[in-house]
Amino acid sequence: MQFIPEQHTDFIFSALGEEIGFLGGIIVVISFFLLIFRLLNVARNAHTKFESLVVIGVATMFLFQVVVNIFMTIGLGPITGIPLPFMSYGRTALLVCFSAVGMCLSVSRRAKLFKKN
């Protein structure tokens, strides 16, 4: 566990892969892409264009963070300080991710309310 610097922050995907293996890493990646796919479905069903753009922005934020962090961890990208959403150590990143998901849930709920009427 001492081969990677800052494995609880920037290199959390490598520590995760070490602990849960290849299959666990694949499950984490699939989970992120399912989240992004669901966000794009929420954006498609949004009531207004603004709500749709907000949800697309959140999905893009998550996609960018996941791709850059995993590419950085496996050596395909430059080493940056971009955290893996919901997994990296850091209160601010976690707070922003949960707030973004909360906004998307609000858009989804509002779309369901307008669909009923």
PLY file of the C-alpha trace (Angstrom):
ply
format ascii 1.0
element vertex 117
property float x
property float y
property float z
element edge 116
property int vertex1
property int vertex2
end_header
0.00 0.00 0.00
3.01 2.32 0.19
3.86 2.39 -3.52
1.45 5.15 -4.54
1.66 8.70 -3.18
-1.58 10.22 -1.87
-3.61 7.10 -2.56
-6.49 8.23 -0.33
-6.96 11.44 -2.34
-5.77 11.56 -5.94
-5.08 7.87 -6.54
-8.14 6.39 -4.86
-9.00 4.24 -7.89
-5.70 2.37 -7.63
-6.23 1.74 -3.92
-9.77 0.63 -4.67
-8.53 -1.72 -7.38
-5.94 -3.13 -5.01
-8.55 -3.83 -2.35
-11.49 -5.12 -4.44
-9.69 -6.33 -7.55
-10.32 -6.03 -11.25
-13.95 -7.08 -11.08
-14.65 -4.52 -8.36
-12.97 -1.79 -10.42
-15.12 -2.69 -13.41
-18.23 -2.57 -11.21
-17.26 0.92 -9.99
-16.73 2.16 -13.57
-20.04 0.65 -14.71
-21.79 2.26 -11.73
-20.44 5.68 -12.70
-21.57 5.27 -16.29
-25.01 4.10 -15.14
-25.25 7.26 -13.03
-24.30 9.39 -16.02
-26.79 7.54 -18.25
-29.56 8.11 -15.70
-28.66 11.79 -15.49
-28.95 12.08 -19.26
-32.40 10.47 -19.05
-33.39 13.04 -16.44
-32.12 15.79 -18.76
-34.16 14.41 -21.64
-37.34 14.41 -19.54
-36.76 17.81 -17.91
-39.57 20.36 -17.98
-37.54 23.34 -19.26
-34.43 23.77 -21.38
-32.58 25.39 -18.47
-33.21 22.38 -16.23
-32.06 20.10 -19.01
-28.84 22.07 -19.44
-28.16 22.04 -15.69
-28.48 18.25 -15.57
-26.33 17.84 -18.69
-23.71 20.04 -17.02
-23.74 17.85 -13.91
-23.45 14.69 -16.02
-20.56 16.23 -17.94
-18.86 17.21 -14.67
-19.09 13.64 -13.40
-17.94 12.18 -16.72
-14.94 14.51 -16.86
-13.92 13.76 -13.27
-14.24 9.99 -13.70
-12.37 9.84 -17.01
-9.54 12.16 -15.92
-9.08 10.46 -12.55
-9.07 6.93 -13.95
-6.79 7.88 -16.86
-4.44 9.59 -14.40
-4.42 6.52 -12.18
-3.65 4.04 -14.96
-1.00 6.31 -16.50
-2.81 7.49 -19.62
-3.22 11.10 -18.49
-1.33 13.75 -16.56
-1.36 13.70 -12.77
-3.90 16.29 -11.63
-5.81 16.94 -8.44
-9.23 15.99 -9.82
-11.03 13.70 -7.36
-13.05 10.60 -8.17
-16.66 11.57 -7.37
-18.06 10.15 -4.11
-14.85 8.22 -3.41
-11.89 10.55 -2.99
-11.08 11.96 0.41
-12.25 15.55 0.58
-15.27 17.20 2.11
-15.66 19.95 -0.46
-15.69 17.59 -3.45
-18.18 15.32 -1.69
-20.42 18.26 -0.80
-20.39 19.52 -4.40
-21.17 16.05 -5.80
-24.09 15.50 -3.43
-25.43 19.01 -4.10
-25.25 18.40 -7.85
-27.10 15.09 -7.52
-29.68 16.85 -5.33
-30.30 19.44 -8.04
-30.75 16.66 -10.59
-33.19 14.86 -8.30
-35.13 18.10 -7.97
-35.33 18.39 -11.76
-36.48 14.77 -11.99
-39.16 15.30 -9.37
-40.36 18.48 -11.04
-40.56 16.69 -14.41
-42.70 13.95 -12.86
-45.01 16.55 -11.28
-45.54 18.34 -14.61
-46.02 15.03 -16.41
-48.94 14.16 -14.11
-50.73 17.46 -14.75
0 1
1 2
2 3
3 4
4 5
5 6
6 7
7 8
8 9
9 10
10 11
11 12
12 13
13 14
14 15
15 16
16 17
17 18
18 19
19 20
20 21
21 22
22 23
23 24
24 25
25 26
26 27
27 28
28 29
29 30
30 31
31 32
32 33
33 34
34 35
35 36
36 37
37 38
38 39
39 40
40 41
41 42
42 43
43 44
44 45
45 46
46 47
47 48
48 49
49 50
50 51
51 52
52 53
53 54
54 55
55 56
56 57
57 58
58 59
59 60
60 61
61 62
62 63
63 64
64 65
65 66
66 67
67 68
68 69
69 70
70 71
71 72
72 73
73 74
74 75
75 76
76 77
77 78
78 79
79 80
80 81
81 82
82 83
83 84
84 85
85 86
86 87
87 88
88 89
89 90
90 91
91 92
92 93
93 94
94 95
95 96
96 97
97 98
98 99
99 100
100 101
101 102
102 103
103 104
104 105
105 106
106 107
107 108
108 109
109 110
110 111
111 112
112 113
113 114
114 115
115 116
